[in-house]
Amino acid sequence: MALKITQTRSIIGVQKEHHGTLRSLGLGRIGKTTVREDSPTLRGQLHQVGYLVRVEENQE
């Protein structure tokens, strides 16, 4: 199953570790979207920056 991840909030004022997590997800600005395969590692990253992103199941 693939997940569609969209950044919904700015990274201004967030912890530096969260900046790196967003970069590793392929995000970095509001409105940018990426599609990733679901895995335990990805779930951990999303748990860390969940307040900055919106996650949906990819229908493709």
Secondary structure as GFF3:
##gff-version 3
##sequence-region A 1 60
A	DSSP	beta_strand	2	7	.	.	.	ID=ss1
A	DSSP	alpha_helix	16	25	.	.	.	ID=ss2
A	DSSP	beta_strand	33	37	.	.	.	ID=ss3
A	DSSP	alpha_helix	40	48	.	.	.	ID=ss4
A	DSSP	beta_strand	53	57	.	.	.	ID=ss5
###
